């Protein structure tokens, strides 16, 4: 098992991101109220209705069908495209902005015999991107060479001194892959010397693009575009695909899809749209790869090629290739992936095996050293992020360890290698809900360079500034992302008895593969088990092999990766796990992998359940307006509507509702807490669920609506706005409205003059605009001067994340079982703590 913390963390948080807050009992889609051994709350599988058409078209195990529906794939055509790449229609390469321009320039270079240099990166995404482009250009007759930076000497990105040497050596055109979108100075230098530059990258875009001949980056596309999540190798492949098409050889592009699969998995790309499609096709090719380098690597790692999955890439093949860039020179990767010499391939594969063993040893040492720092100074863990550094840490492994520690502490983590007399280099890994690149960008003035993604970033820094950065970043993360110390809930996909676990079940579930971010593996639960035996395994006892047994004596072996130092369950417990097919030593068998355990005993305090006597589902009615008019004649009847719907059909906002016999839920609520607050307040016997989406969850649409409301307040109310009123007028959570106001302040559209009443009850003016927006219920605003502040990127990231959460909940609300939506658990009477927090105030209504 390789790099399990980083990869499992990435897939797990992707699973939890879109999970709706379940509201009922564990058997019907709710929360287990006893926390697990890891401190997580479990969300049980939501009951869904599988359409007959889907069942007829797809068939198979009910878990497969239910999972498709829960993941928004109830439509037959969409489900088929998800399961079978032959049914998917990939987007054309021309959808990528500037790709046509890049292809035309490369065509001219090939025709003229110009000398092309492909500049890559040293991780697997960079290695495979470089190999894809080198192979393509050579087959098309190009005069091409390549350069992959040495991590130790050059670090990430385009190194200007090296670039100058290449230009002096006579290159005419430079083509980057998996890098370059922030390389303003090197690109400007090359262009000034008459060397055109084409950038293909997938990292987040800077505020201004470099002035290259063409910049091709999927991040230029809308969030929902099927090419948006391509990693570097995916972007390189689309360029190769276009070049082959122009050459009249479109079928030749597929020969590099095995490399594309390696890059997608190791870069932990979100598997949606074309990214998933390319991975599906790439895995099939990888199982029959003719690359002798990969054949030799599988041989050394004792893998059967025909059983290769994304799991083997992430935990076996990927780490060995990554070890090249972390501890040696990744330039040899292109040779390794293209050679036809089996003897040479086996020599290189053996070297990779040795480097990987060295990497694992270094990782163990750094983990122990990082843990020792935590023990000596517990305050390092008290902020919004963890920042650790050491002069003897190898820069090549800190990224792997940052991922493990981010999972352990559930906080963004930055590990910095700071060798004496050199520039320090660090790697950051984040957790769901925090854009670590945006947080780092706030402190750009402290850094020599930085770049990356919301979940992973790199930086270089003067070692003297590390203490300052260590103090500043945790504060910024807390301001941007709130308190991240708590554990994210764990979504459960199915509850099965131990005897149901079989290879046949695994093969059925593998129809949903490949798994990863955007399509996590199913987390299953078997209930009421006992631990019969356990033993530690691994070089240093870092893993645990367990035997669990149910009350009928059925036993199952379970592997708990990285569980060697963690407490085992006592007494009876429920086990959450992932089930896979193991091919250990050529024998295919069921492998059950520990995810979490929950003590079976439930606290004695009774949990009250709200349940309406009748829930009537009108979400799929064609003429909902006409139906609503017929319902209006009833007595004791209220309509909950928000945003534009209040003017169109009448009704009341969440704070104006009163106890009544019946309630119409016309507008889709922005979150489970708001729905819960309304149902507690109204206590209806009958609930009519219409669920009309207000369509205000896109950043631009929401900001346009909010800005219009603020402009009206400036004209008609001396600038006074009330957060609860704005929440109803935009059909959003109060936290989202505050984030929107903070964005308007950061953009310079408005300034905060004062605070009418805060959540704490205080009145009068307060010092900082951010503090006022964050806590006040009533604010006085004035027009700003249009000058954007340095807070704008983090304000945008915060607002986007909140709106995405609301959009995910509304999508869930549209498809979930109506009765399961309306029933939910209340804490015992007199309890001051509720499960989750609500933006809804007490029944008396909003303050101010």
Residue, then its C-alpha position, 0 to 999 in steps of 0.5 A: x500500500x503506497x501513499x495511502x493517506x494522500x490518495x484515500x483522503x482525496x477520494x474520501x473528501x470527494x465522496x463527502x463533498x456532494x453528500x446531502x445532510x441526511x435527516x432520518x434514522x440510520x435505516x432510512x437515510x439519516x445520521x448515526x448519532x454515536x460518533x465513530x472511532x475516528x470521531x466522524x458522524x456517519x450518514x446512512x444511505x438515502x433511500x431512492x427509487x430506481x426508475x424501471x427504465x434504468x433497471x431494465x437498461x442497466x440491470x445487475x446488483x441493486x447497489x449499483x442501480x441505487x448508487x447511479x441514482x444517488x450520484x445523479x445518473x438516473x437517466x438511462x443515456x447518462x448511466x450508459x455513458x458513465x458505465x460504458x465509454x463506447x456510449x460516451x461522446x467526448x468533447x472535441x479538442x477545439x473546445x479548449x481555448x487557443x488549442x487551434x492556434x497551438x496546433x497551427x503553430x506546431x504544424x508550421x514548425x513541423x513543416x519548416x523543420x524548426x527545433x521544438x523543445x517540450x518542457x515538462x515537469x517531474x511528477x507523473x503527470x508531467x512525465x506522461x505529458x512530456x512523453x505523450x507530446x514527444x511521441x506524437x511530435x516524433x511520429x509526425x516528423x518533428x525535430x523535437x527534444x525535451x527538458x524535465x526540470x530536476x527537482x533538487x536544482x530547478x524546482x517546479x516551473x520554467x527555470x530562466x537560466x536553463x531556458x537561456x541555455x536552451x535558447x542559446x543552443x538553438x531551439x525555435x519553439x518551446x512547448x510546455x506541458x503541466x506547467x507554464x501558466x504562471x511563467x511570465x518572466x521566462x516566457x517574456x524572455x523567450x518571446x523577446x528572443x524570437x522563440x515562440x512559446x506554447x503553454x499547455x497546463x491545467x493549474x489555476x489561472x493567474x490574474x493575467x496570462x503570460x504573453x505566449x503564442x498560445x495558452x491552453x488550459x482547461x481552467x479557462x472553460x466553464x466549471x461544468x464543461x466536460x474538459x474542465x477537470x483534465x490534468x496536464x496529460x489530458x490537456x497534452x492528449x487533446x493537443x496530440x489528438x488535434x495534431x493527429x486529426x490534422x495529419x489525417x491520422x485520428x486513430x493514432x492518438x489512442x496509442x498513448x491513452x495508457x500514459x493518460x491513465x497514469x497521469x489522471x490517477x496520480x494527479x488525483x484528477x476529478x473523474x468527470x466528463x472526458x477525464x473519466x472517459x479517458x481514464x476508462x479507455x486508458x485503463x483498458x489499453x494499460x491492461x494490454x500495454x506494449x510499452x516494455x517499460x511498464x511491462x517491466x515495472x509490473x513485473x518488478x511490482x508483481x502485478x498482473x497486467x490484465x487485472x490492473x485498476x486505478x488502485x494499482x496506478x495510485x498505490x503501486x505504479x504511480x509512487x514508483x514513477x514519482x520516486x524518480x522525480x522526488x529523489x533522482x532525475x525524472x528525465x529518464x522517465x521519457x526513455x523508460x516509457x518509450x524504450x523498446x529495449x527490454x533489458x534496459x527497461x528492466x534495469x530502469x525498473x529495478x532502479x525505480x524499485x530501489x528509489x521507491x524503497x528509499x522514498x518510503x524510508x524517508x517518508x517514515x523518518x519525516x513523519x516521525x520528525x513532524x510528529x515530534x514537532x507537534x508533541x513539543x509545540x502543541x500550539x502548531x496544531x491550534x490554528x487553521x493550518x499546520x505549517x512545519x519545517x526542518x532543514x534536513x527534510x528532503x524536498x522530494x517527499x514533503x508533498x506526500x507527507x503533507x497529504x498524510x498529515x492533512x488527513x490526520x489533522x483535518x487541516x491544510x498542511x504545509x511542510x517546508x524543506x529548508x536546507x541551510x544556505x538554500x531557498x526553502x521549498x514547501x508542499x501544501x495539501x488541503x482538506x475539502x472546503x479550503x482552497x489552499x492555493x488562494x490562502x497562500x496567494x494572500x501572502x504572496x509578498x512573503x514568497x519567492x514563488x508559488x502555484x498549484x490547485x485548491x487542494x495542493x500547492x507548492x511554494x518557495x520561500x526565504x528561510x528567514x520568513x518561514x516563522x512569519x509565514x507560519x503565523x500568518x497562514x493559519x489565520x488566513x485559512x481560519x478567516x477564509x474557511x472557518x474552523x476545519x478541525x472537526x471531522x467531515x461526515x462519512x457517507x455510507x452507500x450500503x448496509x450488507x451482512x458479512x456473508x454477502x461479501x463475494x467476488x461476484x459482488x465486487x465484480x458488480x460494484x466494479x461496473x462503477x469503476x474507475x473510482x476516485x475524486x468525483x466517483x468514490x468507491x462505495x463505503x459499505x457497513x456490516x453491523x453488530x460485529x466483534x473483533x476475534x483477532x488482530x495482528x500488525x503487518x508491514x515493515x514496522x507494524x504500520x498496518x493491522x490485519x483483523x478477523x471480525x465475526x458477526x453473531x452467526x459466526x460468519x468471519x471476515x478478514x479485514x486490512x486496516x492500512x496505517x492502523x498500527x498505532x490507532x485504537x481498536x474497537x471494544x465490544x460490539x461495533x459496526x464496521x465501515x469498509x471498502x471492498x475490492x478484488x485482491x490479486x495478491x500473488x496471482x490469487x484473486x480474492x475479496x479484500x475488505x479495507x477498513x474505513x471506520x468503526x462505530x460502537x454499537x451502544x447508543x446513548x440512553x438519551x432518547x432521540x425524538x423524531x419529527x414526522x409529518x402525518x402526510x407528505x405529498x410530493x408534487x415535485x414532478x407535476x407539470x402544472x405546479x402553479x395550477x395545483x397550488x391555486x387549488x390548494x390555496x382554498x384550504x384553511x390553516x395553510x401556509x406557503x414557504x416561498x423565497x426570492x422571485x417566487x414571493x412576488x410570483x405566487x405569494x407566500x412567506x419567507x422562512x422567518x415569517x412562517x407561523x405554526x399551521x396545519x399544512x405547509x407548502x414547500x414551494x422554493x427548494x430550501x438552501x440547506x437542511x438546516x433551513x428546512x429543519x428550522x422551518x419544520x420545527x417552527x411550523x410543525x405541520x401535519x401535512x407537507x406539500x413538497x413542490x421544490x422549485x429551484x430559485x436558480x440563484x446558485x451560480x456566482x454571477x447570478x447570485x451576485x447580480x441579485x444581491x447587488x441589485x438588492x444592495x443598490x435599492x437599500x442605498x437609494x431607499x434605506x440610507x444603506x441599511x441592509x438586514x442579512x435575514x431579509x437578504x437571505x430570503x430575497x436570494x433564497x440562500x443561507x445567511x452565511x452565503x449572504x455574508x460571503x456575498x457582502x464580503x465579496x462586494x466589499x472586497x471588490x470595492x463596490x460597497x464599504x461598511x459604515x456601521x453595524x446595527x445589531x450583531x449576533x452577540x447583541x452589541x450595537x454601534x460601529x465596529x472596526x473592520x469591514x470583514x468583522x462586520x460582515x461576518x457577524x452583523x445581522x444589520x449593516x449600513x453600507x455606502x457605495x465604494x470607489x471600485x478599488x478591489x482589495x487583496x482579499x478578493x481572491x479569498x472572498x471569491x473562493x469562499x463564496x463559490x464554495x458556499x454556493x456549490x454546497x447549496x447547489x449540491x443540496x438542491x440537486x439532492x432535494x430534487x431527487x431524494x425521497x420526499x418523506x425522507x426529506x421531511x422527517x428528521x431527528x431532534x436532540x433530547x428535550x432541553x439539549x442546547x446542542x443540535x446536530x448541525x447549525x441553522x441560519x434560522x433564528x428563534x421563532x420570534x424572528x430576526x433581530x434588527 
